[in-house]
Amino acid sequence: MKFSDDQIREFWRNQAVSYGDDHRASWTDIHAINLEIGEISRRLRDGIRVIDIGCANGFSTISYAQRFRIDIKGIDYIPEMIAAAKDRLGAQSKPLVGTAAFSAGNILALEEPDEFYDTAVVTRVIINLGHRDKQIAAIREAARVVKSGGTLLVSEATREGLQRLNAFRAEWGLGAIPEPQFNNYVDEELMRTAASDLVDLEEISNFSSTYFVGTRLLKPLLAGLLGDRVDPSLPDTEWNRFFSLLPAGGDYGTQKLFVYRRK
């Protein structure tokens, strides 16, 4: 059974309390996070104003500010996540090239002016909205704050990607990976149409496909041959790191980046 909105909020509050400024507050798979950061970074450049919506504890937000001379603002609807983000920012040993700031905010009602940002980044937020109408409203609200000609970068887990990955696993006798109870994966039709009057969808990047085949198909297959000697669910391994370094190919990755241009 899927979580209610209140249960989803409580889940992420507990993540923030449990993990603080550690990357596991948002996702245990550090190599997948780094793949996501790298793919989004390809669409950033010096001298722009960015909003990172759903920044969690600021792990990715600060990475962007360390890579680019940008002004970036991270927002999240969990106050404990924002507190952890501010702690992470204050504890950085690697200097920032740009500037970063954090505040609480809700993607369904951003306290930001129209067309204020050159780029809006939305990272694993839409899937945490339990209802389709809220998902549509969130995409439209994120598009609203982007300047004409600017970019909206939305990284989300898709049903199509999960279905293809599970079909691949089924061919080799592996069970299906379920959607987490606290997630409501998006479908590509929603992502194409939710804000089509505000933005043009320029690209769907299957950046995680090779990585997911390597870590969600090949790794459990080989682990099955070795019995209890290998836990295929552990993400912080050389196996996972190796597959994160390979070029993306195919469409088997659950996580995809939707690249929009504001009209």
ABEGO torsion letter per residue (X at the ends): XBBBAAAAAAAAAAAAAAAEABAAAABABAAAAAAAAAAAAAABBBGBBBBBBGAEAGAAAAAAAAABBBBBBBBBABAAAAAAAAAAAAABABBBABBBBBBBBBAABBBBBBGABABBBBBGAAAABABAAAAAAAAAAAAAABBBGBBBBBBBBBAAAAAAAAAAAAAAGBBBBBBBAABBBBBAAAAAAAAAAABBBABBBBAAAAAAAAAAAAAAAAAAAAEAABBAABABBAAAAAAAABBBBEAABABBBBBBBBX
